[in-house]
């Protein structure tokens, strides 16, 4: 059995890394953090035209490239390493995956080609209660003939202020259902939220008698969302691995060049042990993320349990690596001018996104029958 990435996948990694090193250096990340949209439209267009990243996992029949989830894992890991500011996660990992697994061929034909061509999309399901499970969805959808309207609000919507395609989870008489809402629909108000991690924009969406189109069967929304959230947890774990590896690389490099008492600080046992512990956690996180990525590619029965396992472990590994990176850098690591704090903030926000480690450990226990 060969658990290594293929030559083609490693080539993809190299291609994406080179692109991001040019298009997402620290200076550009800081620049995009300060904008309302949170990304560079020119880079977003180049990602589509030169790289085809937005269409990566979309089936060929809907205008995509038809690659699997392992290739997506490779791309997300590199994006996490570069702290890319772009609506990729919301458009591809959330919205595109929802459409791919919704069972609605009409919605797929209408919306997937748009996402494949670079249209920004997102999934709005979390509400003010902050819950990530089915019980957290309380927003109502009302049917009138063949039409639906939405009433209520959604919180923490990734790239909610810039998305042109918005997929919303709401309650109908038959349970949780999915809807497509046009970004310019009547009664929709979008408000950007102040967040600790400025590299990932979030918004509050308010719906007031807002027209919406049903996606899939009424009442079948949570069956789709449950799968999508597992896939999102796997994708986020890969992104966290990329960030954790970058923190480790930064810490090791600094330990080699920073001199105290006439010798590099990396020669001191305390620093050596910190770096060794980081290495162990990062490599273990990679194993968890990669295996869950393979499960996602195969869509096998292990996906739910491995998704929660990967999300819990990679969240803690990334946060610990980002904190230790600051400690090893000393005083300079706490300053606004140093990039270490950017990774620390991303690590903390990612730890909470889609449920914190405690939530996923409980979910894992339930899924394996404990």
N, C-alpha and C positions, 0 to 999 in steps of 0.2 A: 504494500500500500504506500502511495506517495502523497504526503500531506503538504508538500511544497507548492507554491504558486507555479504555474506554467511559465514557459518562456514568454508567451504572448502577454500574460498578465503582468509579468515583471517589466516588459516593455511599456505596457500601459502605465504602470507606476512611474517609470522614468520620464515618460512623456508628460504626465500630469505634474510631476514634481518640478520639472524644468519650466513648464508653463507658469506654475504658481510662484516659483522663485522670482520670475520676471514680473508677474502681474499682481502678486500679493505680498510684497515686502512689507516690513514693519511700518514704514512711512505711509504706505497706501492704506494699510489697515487702520492706522490712526486717523487718516484723512476721512475714510468712509464712516468711521465710528461717529464722527461729528455731523454727518449729513442726516437729513430726515429719512431718506430712503434706505440708507445703510449699505449701499453698494454702488459700484461704478457701472452704469449701463453699457459702456463700451466694452468693458471686460466681460460682462454677462453675454453680450452679443458674440464676442470672440470665443467664449466657452462653447457656444452653440455652433458657430460657423467653422471654426478651426478644429475644435475638439469633439464636437457632437455629444457633450456630456449630458445635456438635458434630455437627450433621446436615448441614453445608454440602455436602460432596462425596458423601454417601451417596445412592445412587439412590432415587428416589421410591418405587419398589416395595418398598423395605426401610425405609420410614419417614423417608427423608432429603429434602433439598431438591433434590438432583440438579444442583448447580452444578459447574462445571469447575475445573480446577487453577489457572487464572489467578485466579479469585476467592479460592482458598485462598492463593495467593501474596500477594495484597493483605492478607489477614487476618494471615498470619504476619509480614509486614513490620511491621505495626503492633504486633503482640505483641512483636517483637524491640525495637522502639523503646521500648516501655513496660516491658520486662523482666518481663512478666507471669509470675507464679508460679502455674502451673496445669498439670494433666496433659493439656493439649490436644495437644501434639506426640505423646506416647505413644499417646493414645487414637485420634486422627484420622489423623495422618500415618503412624504405624506400624501400629497394630492394624487400623483400618478399611481402610486401603489393602491390607493383607495379605488380609483377607477379600474385598474387592472383586475382587482379582486371583487368588484361589485356585482358582476354577472349581468350588467346592463349593456348590451351591445350597442344600443343607440347612443348612450352617454359616452361610451368608449370612442365611437366613431366621430362624435362631435368634439370631444374635449382633449383626448390624448394627442391627436396631431397638433393641436395648439400648444400643448406643453412641450412636445417634441421640437417645435419650432422656436421655443424660447419664451412663450407666454408665461408670466409668473402666476403661480397658483398656490393655494394653501388649504389646510383642513382646520375647521373651527369646531371644536367639540368640548373643550374645557370651559367651565363656568366659574362664577365667583366663589363657589364652594371649594374650589381647588382640587376636586377629586379627579382621578384618572380612570375610574372604572365606570361601569354602566350606571350606577346609582347617582353619579354626578351630573347626568344629563337630565335637565328638568325643563329646558326651553320647549315651548309648545309650537306645533305646526297645525294649522287649521285648514281643512279641505273644503273647497267650494266648487262642486262639479269636478272638472279635471284639473283644477288649479289649487295651489296651496299658498298660504301666507305664513310668515314666521313672526313670532312675538317674543322678545326677550333679549338676552345679551350673551356674548361669549368673551372669555378672558384669555390672556396669554397666547393670543393667536400669532404664530410665527409669520412675519412679513404680512400681517393682515392689512396694513395701510397701503401696500404697493401691489397686492395681488389683483389680477384681473379675473381670475377664476376662483371662486370661494365655494368649498364644499362644507356643508353645515350638517351637524347631527342634531336632531330635534325629536321630540316625542309626538307620536300620533296615537290614535285610538288602539293601534295594534302594536305599539312599542316604539323603540328607537328606529328612526328612519333617516336616510341621507338625502340631502337636497343640494342642488346647484343654484347658487345665487350670483347674479351678475354684479360686478363691482360697482356698477353705476345704477343699481336698482333703487327704486323709490323706497324711502323709509330706512335706508341703511346708513348708519353713521359710524365712521371709523376714527378712533382716537389712539394715537401712539402712547405707549406706556414708558415711564422712566424705569430703566432696568440697571442692575448692577453691572451686567455684562453688555456693554454697548456694541459688541461685535455681532450680536444676534438680536434683531429688532422684534418687538412684540407689540401687539395692539389689542384694544378692546373694541369689539364689534357690537353695535346695538341695532336691533331689528324692530321696526314698528310697522306692522301690517305689510311686511316686505314680501313681494312675490317671489316664489321659488319653484323649481322644477324637481320632481321626485326622481331619485336615482335608485335603480333596482326596485325590489319589492318593498312595499310598506311593511314596517316591523322587522325587516331583516337587517337593519343597519348595524346592530351590535355584532352580529356574526362577522360582518366585514371589518368593522372597526377593531375587533379583538385581534384579528390577523394582522391588520395594518399596524397596530400598536406594538405587536411583537416584532414585526419587520423594522419599525422605527427604533425600537430598543436595540436591535442588532446593529442598525446603521449608526446609531449614536455611540454604541460601544466601540465601533471601529474608529469613529472620529475621535473619541477619547483616547484611544491607543496612540493615534498620531500625535495628539497634544502631549501625552505622557512621555513619549519617546523624545519629543523635542525638548521637554523640560530636563530629561536625563542628559541629553546631548549638551545642553547649555551648561548644566551643573558640572559635568565632567570636564568640559573645555575650560571653564573658569577655574576649576580646581587645579588644572595643569599650569595655568599662567599666573595665578594670584600668589604672590610670595609674601610670607610672614615668617619672621625670625630667621630669614636667610634661606628659606626653602619653600617650594610650592606647597600650598595648603593641602593638596591632594596626597601628600606624603604622610599626613597625620592620620592616625588610626580612626579618629572620630569621623573625619570626612570620608575616608575609605569605606567605612561601614555604612554611612548614609548612602553613598553611591552604589554600593553592593546591594543594599536593601531595595533601592529604587530599581536597579537592574532586574532583580528577581521579580518584583511586582509587575514591571512593564512586560517582561517576557511571559509571565503567567497571564496577564491581561490579553496579550496577543493571542495566546492559545485559546482563551475563552471566546474572544471576538471572532477569530478565524473559524473555529468549529461551529459557532452559532451562525456564521455567515454561510457555511456549507449547508447547514440544516435549512437555512432560508432558501438557498438555491435549489435544494431538493424538495422543499416544502414538505418535509417529513414530520412524523409524529413527535420528534424531539424538539421541534422549534419552540413551542411555548416554554418548556423548562429551560432550554439553553439560552433563550432570549432573556429571561429574568436573571439567570445566573450571570450571563455576560454583563448585563446592565448594572447589577449590584457590584460585581467585582471591579469592572473597569471604572465605574464612578469613583470608588474609593482609591484605586490605584492612581488615577489621574490627579485627584485632589491631593493625595499624599505626595506625589511627585512634584506637583506645582508648589506645594508648601515647602518641601525640602530644597527645591531649587532656590527659593527666596532665602532660606536659611544659609545655604552654602555661599550665596552671593553676599551675605552680610547686609550692611546698611544700604548699599546701592540697590539691592534687590527690592527694597521697600519703596523706592522712589518712582514717581510718575514717569520719569524719563527712561526707565529700564523696562524691557518687554516682559519680564517675569510676572509682573502683576496682571498683564493681559491674559496670560495663560491661567493664572490663579482664578481670575474672575470667570473665565470660560469654564474652568473645571468645576467651580461651585455651581454655576447656573446649569451645567449639563448634569451634575449630580442630582438636581431636583427635577429636571425635565423628564416627563413621562413616569414620574414616581421615583422616590429616593431609594437607597439600598435597603432600608428596612421594609419598605413597601414591597420591593421585588423579592426579598427573602421570604416574606409571608406568602406572596403569590407563588413562588417556587415550591414552598412547602405544600400548599394546596394542590398544586399541579402534579406533584409526585405522590400525593396521597398521605402526607404526614398530618 
